[in-house]
Amino acid sequence: MRARLTPITGDRFEELVLKSPRPSLILFGGEACTPCHALEPLLADLAESYKGRVNFFLVDATVDMDLGIAYQVRGLPTVLIFSEKKLASRLVGLKPTKHYQSAIESCLAAP
């Protein structure tokens, strides 16, 4: 069974992302966003590969607009990776899997 991205809203963001000892990847997407739907299974596969080392979350940016505004999400899909309580990487648009892997590995390799 494929791993799934955990839905998250702004009221739990600080607790689950910023206070986490692990890096966190967040997909900002929307129900009507076709590229978002294409990206979600790719990230779910990565979630399985990085299980226990990286958290993977999904934010519906069309519902939780305040969180998207706070992190300057201007297009969907947008993937933000947080490490050590700060934004470490931003990827906008649908990219090949290797781009997401590289961003994750950079966070894991950081001292």
N, C-alpha and C positions, 0 to 999 in steps of 0.2 A: 504494500500500500504506500502510495506517495505521501510524503510529508506535506502538510498544508501550512500556509502562512497564517499566523495568529492575528485575528483582527484586533485593532487597538484604537482607542480614542484619546483625545487630548487630556482627559481627566486622569488617565493612567500612564501617560507618556513619561513623565518625570520618574515615576516609580519603576516602570519596566524597562526604560531605555537609558535615561540619564544616570540613574543610580545603579545600573547593572554593572557587575564586574567584567562582563563579556561585551565584545562588540555587538552592535545591533544593526541589522539591515532593515530599512523600512521602505516598502513600496507604497508610494502615493498613487492611487489609481481612482477609477470611477467606473460605475456600472456600464456606462455607454462608451467606454474607451476600449476600442478593439485592440490596440497595441498592448494595453494593460492586461487584457485577457490572454494574449499570446505570451506575455512575460511571466505571468504568475506561475505556470507549470515549470518554466526554466528555473525560477527562483526556488520553487518547492523542491526541485531536484538538488539544488545547492544546499537547501536547508537540511536535506538528508545527509549530504556529504559532510557538512559542518556541524552536525548535531552534537550538542554539548559544548561547542566552542563559540558559536555565534547564534544570536537570537534573530529570528526572522518574523517581521510583522507586516501587516497590511493596514493602511489607512484609506478609508473612502474619502477622498479629498472633496468630493461634491457634497458630502454631509458634514464632515469635520473641517469646515473652511478655515476656522481660526488657526488650527495647527498648520495648515498649508500656508497661510499668510505669515505666521510666525517664522517659518523656515523658507520663505520666499519661493514656494513651489509655484512656478508660472506655467508649466506645461505638464501634461500627463502622457506617459508615465514618468515619474521622477523617483529615483532610488537615492535615499540618503543613508549613509553609513556613519554611525556614531561609535566612537571609541574613547574611553577615558573621559566621559562626560562632555565631549564636544564633537561637532560635526567634522568628520574626517574625509568624507568623499561624497560627491554629488554626481549622479549620472542621469541625464535627461534624454528621454526617448528610448526606443527599443534598440538594444545593443546586442552583439554576440555574447554568449555566456562567458567567454574568456575575459571580457571587460569587468564583469561583476566579480569573477574569481580573482582577478588581479587586485581589485580594490579591497576585497576581503583579506587576501594574503598580505597586503601592505599593512593593514590594521593588526593582523595577528603577529607580524614580524616586528612591529614597533616595540621599543623597549618600555 
